[in-house]
């Protein structure tokens, strides 16, 4: 009886979503500006294709050009003003139904939770070229109990000539922006990549505890020549007002295949080192940490495969004064995606984390299928299957229906 009720609720939620969006046809700001389909830059939004990656690294200018003044109004010799519709977009994320096993405690027994109608967030997305070779990206997220800027940066591009050898990002940015697996523009957006988002320095108990890829205030210099992209950066850590005297440093080397059947495939190596602290009444406790990852993205026609290995170490995981506890971890992420038609996109993700601290261990496989009624609207049916070597009491499986749209 329980399985039948769950099936009815899933089908009802899916029908409501489909009926409510069948006439949607709006597009986001870059599609409006350049009069191109969303699929020009996205394999299945938010996942970028190779053209989309080149468009982003060139400051939201068509790859190989410096067209940042295109379609703007000239006001004298020294001023051009863009139309706001070319810079502003809106993104919406809803979860009509979410089912998670072993999520509720009722009479000291673990029960399945079923949550419906969650309006996760509305994002006001500002992005594009302010003028030639100067870009902006601001993602303001409005949720039920919070307002925050996830990404907030200014970019200066082609500073050493039109070939892209010297570019600069300043503001709220990701240390893993140019890694083959960035964690930001994912194949299966409703779920995170656990190694990237779930493993934080100092057991997430320090003043400056950070995961691998979340937006942090900093400065990043990057360039690309031919098939090679290189990037170095420095950040305060978690906040713009530095809580300690230390900085975090990160770097990426990447090689792109630029022609043939594997065009857009990439191999990259990324690393970060930093320090986290915790002040007490008597002294400041310090944790030195480092992270590293090789990753590969294989693109063969429409098939998209990602694989990355992550590992790292904290020398004072719990930020104690005496007998510091070291923690080492390793993680694996595998993703594959393929469009079966213009409207159907299938994807699979595998996350694995193994750590000296068993509380952050993770082992789940995530199959997902997406339906696109329009290019700018995506409906996910996603499952997460817990593969940990644990009792059934501890395992948590999930089933999600998620709706994302941009306009």
C-alpha positions as a Python dict, from the first residue, in 0.01 Angstrom:
ca = {
    (1, 'X'): (0, 0, 0),
    (2, 'X'): (284, 239, 85),
    (3, 'X'): (455, 179, -252),
    (4, 'X'): (127, 242, -435),
    (5, 'X'): (73, 575, -252),
    (6, 'X'): (428, 685, -332),
    (7, 'X'): (378, 595, -699),
    (8, 'X'): (54, 798, -713),
    (9, 'X'): (222, 1101, -554),
    (10, 'X'): (514, 1084, -796),
    (11, 'X'): (288, 1063, -1100),
    (12, 'X'): (63, 1345, -972),
    (13, 'X'): (362, 1575, -908),
    (14, 'X'): (506, 1503, -1251),
    (15, 'X'): (173, 1572, -1426),
    (16, 'X'): (130, 1903, -1243),
    (17, 'X'): (479, 2014, -1345),
    (18, 'X'): (430, 1915, -1710),
    (19, 'X'): (94, 2087, -1741),
    (20, 'X'): (220, 2406, -1582),
    (21, 'X'): (517, 2451, -1816),
    (22, 'X'): (407, 2329, -2155),
    (23, 'X'): (382, 2683, -2297),
    (24, 'X'): (711, 2813, -2158),
    (25, 'X'): (944, 2956, -2422),
    (26, 'X'): (1153, 3231, -2263),
    (27, 'X'): (1534, 3225, -2286),
    (28, 'X'): (1820, 3358, -2075),
    (29, 'X'): (2020, 3675, -2134),
    (30, 'X'): (2296, 3539, -2358),
    (31, 'X'): (2047, 3360, -2581),
    (32, 'X'): (1858, 3689, -2614),
    (33, 'X'): (2171, 3893, -2681),
    (34, 'X'): (2335, 3665, -2938),
    (35, 'X'): (2009, 3516, -3070),
    (36, 'X'): (2134, 3162, -3013),
    (37, 'X'): (1979, 2852, -2858),
    (38, 'X'): (2067, 2758, -2500),
    (39, 'X'): (2219, 2442, -2649),
    (40, 'X'): (2485, 2653, -2820),
    (41, 'X'): (2664, 2669, -2483),
    (42, 'X'): (2505, 2389, -2281),
    (43, 'X'): (2504, 2012, -2325),
    (44, 'X'): (2214, 2003, -2078),
    (45, 'X'): (2204, 2318, -1869),
    (46, 'X'): (2377, 2398, -1642),
    (47, 'X'): (2638, 2158, -1785),
    (48, 'X'): (2850, 2349, -2040),
    (49, 'X'): (2973, 2212, -2370),
    (50, 'X'): (3317, 2306, -2505),
    (51, 'X'): (3189, 2618, -2682),
    (52, 'X'): (3027, 2730, -2356),
    (53, 'X'): (3351, 2682, -2164),
    (54, 'X'): (3538, 2892, -2421),
    (55, 'X'): (3266, 3157, -2408),
    (56, 'X'): (3300, 3180, -2028),
    (57, 'X'): (3680, 3197, -2020),
    (58, 'X'): (3674, 3471, -2288),
    (59, 'X'): (3466, 3698, -2065),
    (60, 'X'): (3125, 3608, -2214),
    (61, 'X'): (3244, 3709, -2559),
    (62, 'X'): (3221, 3478, -2861),
    (63, 'X'): (3537, 3260, -2857),
    (64, 'X'): (3818, 3412, -3060),
    (65, 'X'): (3664, 3760, -3059),
    (66, 'X'): (3656, 4069, -2840),
    (67, 'X'): (3294, 4162, -2901),
    (68, 'X'): (3216, 4297, -2554),
    (69, 'X'): (3089, 4625, -2699),
    (70, 'X'): (2853, 4441, -2935),
    (71, 'X'): (2487, 4548, -2929),
    (72, 'X'): (2553, 4827, -2679),
    (73, 'X'): (2465, 5193, -2703),
    (74, 'X'): (2760, 5428, -2753),
    (75, 'X'): (2749, 5744, -2543),
    (76, 'X'): (3044, 5945, -2672),
    (77, 'X'): (3389, 5807, -2745),
    (78, 'X'): (3455, 5663, -2398),
    (79, 'X'): (3126, 5509, -2287),
    (80, 'X'): (2906, 5223, -2403),
    (81, 'X'): (2597, 5110, -2212),
    (82, 'X'): (2439, 4768, -2256),
    (83, 'X'): (2069, 4695, -2247),
    (84, 'X'): (1975, 4544, -1911),
    (85, 'X'): (1806, 4246, -2077),
    (86, 'X'): (2146, 4146, -2214),
    (87, 'X'): (2286, 4122, -1858),
    (88, 'X'): (1995, 4007, -1641),
    (89, 'X'): (1837, 3663, -1613),
    (90, 'X'): (1627, 3468, -1363),
    (91, 'X'): (1668, 3108, -1251),
    (92, 'X'): (1417, 2906, -1054),
    (93, 'X'): (1462, 2573, -874),
    (94, 'X'): (1172, 2370, -731),
    (95, 'X'): (1149, 2024, -579),
    (96, 'X'): (789, 1902, -618),
    (97, 'X'): (869, 1584, -424),
    (98, 'X'): (1165, 1450, -226),
    (99, 'X'): (1172, 1107, -59),
    (100, 'X'): (1452, 1006, 180),
    (101, 'X'): (1472, 684, 378),
    (102, 'X'): (1580, 673, 743),
    (103, 'X'): (1538, 1050, 765),
    (104, 'X'): (1279, 1091, 1044),
    (105, 'X'): (1290, 966, 1401),
    (106, 'X'): (942, 867, 1521),
    (107, 'X'): (905, 681, 1852),
    (108, 'X'): (1279, 607, 1840),
    (109, 'X'): (1242, 445, 1499),
    (110, 'X'): (1388, 573, 1172),
    (111, 'X'): (1119, 651, 915),
    (112, 'X'): (1105, 766, 553),
    (113, 'X'): (1043, 1137, 496),
    (114, 'X'): (827, 1257, 203),
    (115, 'X'): (845, 1632, 139),
    (116, 'X'): (640, 1806, -129),
    (117, 'X'): (630, 2148, -292),
    (118, 'X'): (971, 2281, -189),
    (119, 'X'): (1050, 2614, -361),
    (120, 'X'): (1427, 2585, -316),
    (121, 'X'): (1542, 2917, -452),
    (122, 'X'): (1507, 3200, -702),
    (123, 'X'): (1830, 3335, -846),
    (124, 'X'): (1876, 3679, -996),
    (125, 'X'): (2156, 3608, -1239),
    (126, 'X'): (2363, 3904, -1365),
    (127, 'X'): (2629, 3809, -1614),
    (128, 'X'): (2796, 3925, -1933),
    (129, 'X'): (3040, 4174, -2074),
    (130, 'X'): (3020, 4527, -1932),
    (131, 'X'): (3227, 4637, -2229),
    (132, 'X'): (3511, 4496, -2437),
    (133, 'X'): (3716, 4243, -2233),
    (134, 'X'): (3549, 4329, -1900),
    (135, 'X'): (3292, 4091, -1755),
    (136, 'X'): (3070, 4056, -1450),
    (137, 'X'): (2906, 3754, -1286),
    (138, 'X'): (2671, 3795, -988),
    (139, 'X'): (2441, 3517, -871),
    (140, 'X'): (2204, 3644, -603),
    (141, 'X'): (2006, 3361, -447),
    (142, 'X'): (1676, 3418, -269),
    (143, 'X'): (1571, 3122, -52),
    (144, 'X'): (1302, 3085, 213),
    (145, 'X'): (1523, 3199, 501),
    (146, 'X'): (1829, 3351, 334),
    (147, 'X'): (1963, 3589, 71),
    (148, 'X'): (2319, 3537, -48),
    (149, 'X'): (2555, 3604, -336),
    (150, 'X'): (2704, 3272, -445),
    (151, 'X'): (2925, 3410, -722),
    (152, 'X'): (3025, 3776, -736),
    (153, 'X'): (3319, 3862, -954),
    (154, 'X'): (3463, 4107, -1203),
    (155, 'X'): (3678, 3980, -1490),
    (156, 'X'): (3944, 4146, -1705),
    (157, 'X'): (4029, 3953, -2020),
    (158, 'X'): (4285, 3941, -2302),
    (159, 'X'): (4513, 4178, -2110),
    (160, 'X'): (4819, 4064, -2306),
    (161, 'X'): (4652, 4054, -2647),
    (162, 'X'): (4356, 3879, -2809),
    (163, 'X'): (4486, 3523, -2765),
    (164, 'X'): (4380, 3492, -2400),
    (165, 'X'): (4726, 3460, -2242),
    (166, 'X'): (4640, 3687, -1946),
    (167, 'X'): (4304, 3717, -1766),
    (168, 'X'): (4205, 3815, -1413),
    (169, 'X'): (3906, 3737, -1189),
    (170, 'X'): (3848, 3936, -869),
    (171, 'X'): (3574, 3867, -615),
    (172, 'X'): (3375, 3564, -503),
    (173, 'X'): (3512, 3280, -716),
    (174, 'X'): (3576, 2905, -719),
    (175, 'X'): (3931, 2771, -672),
    (176, 'X'): (3832, 2483, -906),
    (177, 'X'): (3686, 2696, -1187),
    (178, 'X'): (3915, 2555, -1458),
    (179, 'X'): (3951, 2196, -1336),
    (180, 'X'): (3801, 1929, -1565),
    (181, 'X'): (3554, 1869, -1280),
    (182, 'X'): (3458, 2206, -1135),
    (183, 'X'): (3152, 2112, -929),
    (184, 'X'): (2968, 2427, -1033),
    (185, 'X'): (2801, 2347, -1367),
    (186, 'X'): (2704, 1986, -1305),
    (187, 'X'): (2534, 1721, -1518),
    (188, 'X'): (2293, 1639, -1234),
    (189, 'X'): (2234, 1976, -1069),
    (190, 'X'): (1996, 1861, -788),
    (191, 'X'): (2277, 1669, -617),
    (192, 'X'): (2625, 1785, -524),
    (193, 'X'): (2958, 1611, -575),
    (194, 'X'): (3037, 1489, -226),
    (195, 'X'): (3417, 1511, -237),
    (196, 'X'): (3397, 1867, -365),
    (197, 'X'): (3123, 2002, -139),
    (198, 'X'): (3116, 1767, 161),
    (199, 'X'): (3483, 1750, 264),
    (200, 'X'): (3578, 2070, 448),
    (201, 'X'): (3897, 2163, 627),
    (202, 'X'): (3918, 2115, 1005),
    (203, 'X'): (3603, 1904, 1027),
    (204, 'X'): (3411, 2226, 940),
    (205, 'X'): (3482, 2361, 1290),
    (206, 'X'): (3741, 2629, 1215),
    (207, 'X'): (3704, 3002, 1157),
    (208, 'X'): (3806, 2955, 797),
    (209, 'X'): (3685, 2604, 711),
    (210, 'X'): (3631, 2564, 336),
    (211, 'X'): (3530, 2285, 96),
    (212, 'X'): (3717, 2235, -228),
    (213, 'X'): (3509, 2435, -475),
    (214, 'X'): (3260, 2669, -307),
    (215, 'X'): (3284, 3039, -392),
    (216, 'X'): (3542, 3221, -181),
    (217, 'X'): (3672, 3580, -193),
    (218, 'X'): (3996, 3593, -384),
    (219, 'X'): (4195, 3680, -694),
    (220, 'X'): (4259, 3435, -978),
    (221, 'X'): (4492, 3482, -1275),
    (222, 'X'): (4449, 3249, -1570),
    (223, 'X'): (4556, 3223, -1931),
    (224, 'X'): (4536, 2990, -2226),
    (225, 'X'): (4763, 2939, -2524),
    (226, 'X'): (4663, 2682, -2781),
    (227, 'X'): (4553, 2369, -2594),
    (228, 'X'): (4702, 2464, -2256),
    (229, 'X'): (4522, 2658, -1981),
    (230, 'X'): (4697, 2762, -1659),
    (231, 'X'): (4563, 2929, -1347),
    (232, 'X'): (4693, 3045, -1008),
    (233, 'X'): (4501, 3214, -730),
    (234, 'X'): (4491, 3331, -370),
    (235, 'X'): (4195, 3363, -135),
    (236, 'X'): (4119, 3473, 220),
    (237, 'X'): (3936, 3151, 284),
    (238, 'X'): (3571, 3160, 381),
    (239, 'X'): (3509, 3534, 418),
    (240, 'X'): (3630, 3863, 272),
    (241, 'X'): (3714, 3986, 623),
    (242, 'X'): (4004, 3754, 697),
    (243, 'X'): (3966, 3587, 1041),
    (244, 'X'): (4335, 3490, 1049),
    (245, 'X'): (4670, 3597, 908),
    (246, 'X'): (4694, 3309, 660),
    (247, 'X'): (4584, 3269, 298),
    (248, 'X'): (4482, 2979, 75),
    (249, 'X'): (4657, 2917, -257),
    (250, 'X'): (4536, 2719, -558),
    (251, 'X'): (4651, 2633, -911),
    (252, 'X'): (4536, 2440, -1219),
    (253, 'X'): (4706, 2309, -1533),
    (254, 'X'): (4473, 2188, -1809),
    (255, 'X'): (4512, 2044, -2159),
    (256, 'X'): (4222, 2063, -2407),
    (257, 'X'): (4178, 1864, -2726),
    (258, 'X'): (4074, 2120, -2985),
    (259, 'X'): (3988, 1912, -3291),
    (260, 'X'): (3875, 1570, -3407),
    (261, 'X'): (3615, 1334, -3262),
    (262, 'X'): (3735, 1409, -2907),
    (263, 'X'): (3719, 1789, -2941),
    (264, 'X'): (3648, 1949, -2604),
    (265, 'X'): (3798, 1664, -2402),
    (266, 'X'): (4034, 1776, -2128),
    (267, 'X'): (4293, 1654, -1880),
    (268, 'X'): (4376, 1867, -1577),
    (269, 'X'): (4565, 1868, -1247),
    (270, 'X'): (4450, 2091, -961),
    (271, 'X'): (4581, 2163, -613),
    (272, 'X'): (4517, 2386, -311),
    (273, 'X'): (4697, 2449, 16),
    (274, 'X'): (4595, 2665, 308),
    (275, 'X'): (4554, 2711, 682),
    (276, 'X'): (4253, 2713, 908),
    (277, 'X'): (4245, 2846, 1264),
    (278, 'X'): (4039, 2856, 1580),
    (279, 'X'): (4086, 3115, 1853),
    (280, 'X'): (4049, 3017, 2218),
    (281, 'X'): (4087, 3218, 2534),
    (282, 'X'): (4457, 3131, 2552),
    (283, 'X'): (4587, 3080, 2197),
    (284, 'X'): (4515, 3030, 1828),
    (285, 'X'): (4495, 2669, 1708),
    (286, 'X'): (4614, 2612, 1351),
    (287, 'X'): (4549, 2344, 1089),
    (288, 'X'): (4761, 2326, 774),
    (289, 'X'): (4586, 2142, 493),
    (290, 'X'): (4630, 2057, 127),
    (291, 'X'): (4413, 1909, -150),
    (292, 'X'): (4498, 1772, -496),
    (293, 'X'): (4318, 1616, -789),
    (294, 'X'): (4382, 1484, -1138),
    (295, 'X'): (4070, 1472, -1357),
    (296, 'X'): (3970, 1394, -1712),
    (297, 'X'): (3672, 1490, -1928),
    (298, 'X'): (3614, 1277, -2237),
    (299, 'X'): (3377, 1416, -2497),
    (300, 'X'): (3303, 1198, -2795),
    (301, 'X'): (3034, 1349, -3013),
    (302, 'X'): (2743, 1378, -2766),
    (303, 'X'): (2878, 1138, -2502),
    (304, 'X'): (3017, 1324, -2198),
    (305, 'X'): (3231, 1138, -1939),
    (306, 'X'): (3400, 1287, -1631),
    (307, 'X'): (3634, 1115, -1387),
    (308, 'X'): (3835, 1262, -1103),
    (309, 'X'): (4041, 1142, -809),
    (310, 'X'): (4071, 1368, -504),
    (311, 'X'): (4300, 1334, -204),
    (312, 'X'): (4422, 1554, 78),
    (313, 'X'): (4547, 1590, 432),
    (314, 'X'): (4484, 1804, 744),
    (315, 'X'): (4757, 1809, 1009),
    (316, 'X'): (4521, 1921, 1290),
    (317, 'X'): (4180, 1794, 1184),
    (318, 'X'): (4001, 1876, 1510),
    (319, 'X'): (4194, 2198, 1590),
    (320, 'X'): (4318, 2094, 1932),
    (321, 'X'): (4616, 2226, 2125),
    (322, 'X'): (4782, 1901, 2229),
    (323, 'X'): (4833, 1581, 2026),
    (324, 'X'): (4691, 1706, 1695),
    (325, 'X'): (4491, 1448, 1500),
    (326, 'X'): (4585, 1414, 1135),
    (327, 'X'): (4322, 1325, 878),
    (328, 'X'): (4377, 1194, 528),
    (329, 'X'): (4103, 1136, 273),
    (330, 'X'): (4062, 1020, -83),
    (331, 'X'): (3763, 1040, -311),
    (332, 'X'): (3643, 937, -653),
    (333, 'X'): (3384, 1097, -878),
    (334, 'X'): (3254, 945, -1201),
    (335, 'X'): (2990, 1104, -1423),
    (336, 'X'): (2849, 1022, -1764),
    (337, 'X'): (2578, 1194, -1963),
    (338, 'X'): (2414, 1139, -2300),
    (339, 'X'): (2121, 1305, -2484),
    (340, 'X'): (1892, 1029, -2611),
    (341, 'X'): (1689, 1289, -2798),
    (342, 'X'): (1635, 1665, -2806),
    (343, 'X'): (1409, 1632, -2501),
    (344, 'X'): (1560, 1343, -2301),
    (345, 'X'): (1899, 1347, -2125),
    (346, 'X'): (2031, 1055, -1922),
    (347, 'X'): (2310, 1080, -1666),
    (348, 'X'): (2480, 872, -1398),
    (349, 'X'): (2703, 982, -1109),
    (350, 'X'): (2913, 785, -861),
    (351, 'X'): (3055, 948, -545),
    (352, 'X'): (3303, 782, -310),
    (353, 'X'): (3488, 928, -10),
    (354, 'X'): (3717, 731, 222),
    (355, 'X'): (3867, 913, 520),
    (356, 'X'): (4043, 850, 849),
    (357, 'X'): (3734, 1020, 995),
    (358, 'X'): (3455, 777, 912),
    (359, 'X'): (3186, 1042, 968),
    (360, 'X'): (3258, 1193, 624),
    (361, 'X'): (3275, 862, 434),
    (362, 'X'): (3038, 842, 139),
    (363, 'X'): (2943, 586, -126),
    (364, 'X'): (2643, 652, -350),
    (365, 'X'): (2539, 598, -710),
    (366, 'X'): (2300, 845, -869),
    (367, 'X'): (2104, 763, -1187),
    (368, 'X'): (1906, 1052, -1335),
    (369, 'X'): (1689, 1118, -1639),
    (370, 'X'): (1586, 1467, -1749),
    (371, 'X'): (1302, 1589, -1967),
    (372, 'X'): (1332, 1920, -2156),
    (373, 'X'): (990, 2054, -2264),
    (374, 'X'): (1185, 2363, -2381),
    (375, 'X'): (1559, 2431, -2403),
    (376, 'X'): (1545, 2650, -2091),
    (377, 'X'): (1343, 2415, -1871),
    (378, 'X'): (1461, 2086, -1722),
    (379, 'X'): (1272, 1829, -1514),
    (380, 'X'): (1487, 1573, -1330),
    (381, 'X'): (1391, 1235, -1193),
    (382, 'X'): (1688, 1145, -974),
    (383, 'X'): (1762, 859, -736),
    (384, 'X'): (2050, 822, -490),
    (385, 'X'): (2135, 470, -380),
    (386, 'X'): (2349, 431, -67),
    (387, 'X'): (2618, 168, -122),
    (388, 'X'): (2798, 198, 212),
    (389, 'X'): (2900, -118, 392),
    (390, 'X'): (2661, -56, 679),
    (391, 'X'): (2342, -194, 825),
    (392, 'X'): (2011, -115, 658),
    (393, 'X'): (1939, 112, 957),
    (394, 'X'): (2221, 345, 858),
    (395, 'X'): (2169, 357, 483),
    (396, 'X'): (1985, 651, 330),
    (397, 'X'): (1837, 631, -20),
    (398, 'X'): (1676, 926, -197),
    (399, 'X'): (1431, 994, -478),
    (400, 'X'): (1386, 1347, -615),
    (401, 'X'): (1174, 1521, -875),
    (402, 'X'): (1332, 1859, -949),
    (403, 'X'): (1238, 2142, -1183),
    (404, 'X'): (1485, 2405, -1305),
    (405, 'X'): (1419, 2687, -1546),
    (406, 'X'): (1590, 3007, -1661),
    (407, 'X'): (1443, 3305, -1839),
}
